[in-house]
Amino acid sequence: MPIDLRGRPIFITGASSGIGEATASACAAAGMPVAIAARRSDRLADVAREITAEGGTAHTYALDVADAPACREAVADAAAR
């Protein structure tokens, strides 16, 4: 039985390329608002533009997952949205 994911938010790291980018695109296409994070802010912005051009919602966070305070701040911000 398929699960309706529309409106269910998700936070994805490594979203500037590869599996992370593909996951973000697929989740957005399923109607999920996505919060996407990666170190490469320029590429992350490109991914967000692609998602919004397809009708999705994306918020970007340029960060390194090794930076725990930055991760906590990004997750808190995404949750508030």
N, C-alpha and C positions, 0 to 999 in steps of 0.2 A: 504494500500500500504506500503510495507516494506521500511525503510529508510536505505540507505547505510551509515554505520558508519566508514568504513575503512578509516584510516588516520586521523580521527578526535580525537584529544587528550582529555583526561579526567583526572581530579585530584580527587582521592578518599581517604577520611580519614577513619580511623577505619578498614584498609584493612588487618590487621594481623589475623583476624578470622571472623567468622559469616557472616552476610550480606555484610559487606565491602569486605571481601575476595571473596565471591561468585560474587559480582558485578564486582570486578576487573578482575576475571577470565573470566566472561561472556563478558565483554567489550573487553578484549584482544582477546578472541576467535572471536569476531566480527571484528577484525582488527584495533581496536583502540589502539594507544600507551597510556599506562597508567602510571600516576604518582601516587604512592601509599604511604600513610602516616599512621603512627601509633606510639605508644610509645614503643612497643615491637620490637626492631630492629632485634633481632634474628629470630622471627617469620616472620617479614616483609621480611627478606632476603629469607626465605624459600618460601614464596608466589612468590616473584620475580623469583626465580629459576624455580618454577613450570610453571610460565607464559612463560619464555624464552625457557624452554624445549619444550613447545607446539608451539613454533614459534612466540610468541608475544614479545612485547617490554615493559619493565617496569623499571622505575626509582624509587628508594626508598628514603623516607624522614622520619627519626626517629624524631618525635616531638610530643608535647602535644598541642592539638588545643586550650588550654587555654593560650598558649604563643603566643600572637599576632605577635610580631616581628619575631619569628621563622616561623610562618605561612606565613607572607608576603615574607620572604626570600625564602621559599620553592616554593611558587607559582611563584615568579619572576624567579627562577632558572628553574622550569618546563616550563614556557612560553618561556624562551630563548632556550630551547632544541627543 
